[in-house]
Amino acid sequence: MNTDYATQEPPRSAIDVLPGPTVLEFGAPWCGYCQAAQPLLAEALANQPSLRHLKVEDGSGRPLGRSFRVKLWPTLIFLRDGQEVERLVRPANVEAIRRALHSILA
């Protein structure tokens, strides 16, 4: 699990061609909702070494977040081979994250 938000976002074209399962997390380090979600993410992503986790700092005018229509943080996009399979906005429990993970790992 990545613990720091990347301030340089990858282009959408790079995300769309990622092979395998990926969790794309949008948020900000100062966001209280994002901070509250971190222990849930850590628990859900534990023991998932093959899972790619991209943590991207989002904000007004950031093209990657806008291309995924992100409006609230944190938003978790669950991708398989670059295609969105599930989405969670402000996850409240670890089980919701695990269910979404199952959809891209199965």
Summary of the structure (lengths in Angstrom):
residues: 106
radius of gyration: 12.4
end to end distance: 19.3
largest distance: 34.8
contacts: 309
relative contact order: 0.25
helix: 33%
strand: 25%
